[in-house]
């Protein structure tokens, strides 16, 4: 009976530790993928803004445009704004269009106006700096970035199959409850470890049971990428090369090392309890 209980506890430990690791994977992956998409859309809107400026002042200054894009890519404030809306982007992909509540105009307009000088460089030296600033402010204030956001969202949605959209909805549900899942997994894992120790408290079997559970969990972590990655990429080809499985490798190796040490302790002290 005790062996059966220990077997169940090992399975529970494997599942909970793997789920715990997966919550970190979801955090990282959701941020990386959604940030890349939002960054791409923001870059498109900057080019549209430049096109609008060049319609008024028809001067081609590609070097100034590249400098502008590079400066924005390296700006921590821009990165922070992108991260902020990247989280919402995943949510908005999963909900109906009428449920989208976005209000980014003022924030993005203010952000772009910080680059008035760079935008002014796009115009060249045809007009003086004072008029450049007036023109830029007028153009930026006219742009409806909420509408551009929804257009970009619609474009991404239209490029996805029904099964991919279903996957996004599932990811969004998990993402929104990620902290709860993480906390519950951690609590169950700790309780499982405590039960393993209590059940086997009179013998050294607790070390062996816990060690075996962690070793099996480590193996599960390490084989996850080669098994899961082809299946995920087959469903959503756009994710090829963007998924970072490093967290599974890190946790997997950690569990293997700790589990191995516990097994060594078990094997060392086991003969003493037999005698």
Buried (B, 14 or more C-beta within 10 A) or exposed (E): EEEEBBEEBBBBBBBBBBBBBBBBBBBBBBBBBBBBBBBEBBEBBBEEBBEBBBEEBEEEBEEBBEBBBEBBEEBEEBBEBBBEBBBBBBBBBBEEEEEBEBEBBEEBBEBBBBBBEBBBBBBBEEBEEEEBBEBBBEBBEEBEBBEBBBBBBEEBBEEBEEEBEEBBBEBBEBBEEBEEBBEBBBEBBEEBBEBBBEBBEEBBBBBBBBBBBBBBBBBBBBEBBEEEBEEBBEEBEBBEEEBBBEBBBEBBEBBBEBBBEBBEBBEEBBEEEEE
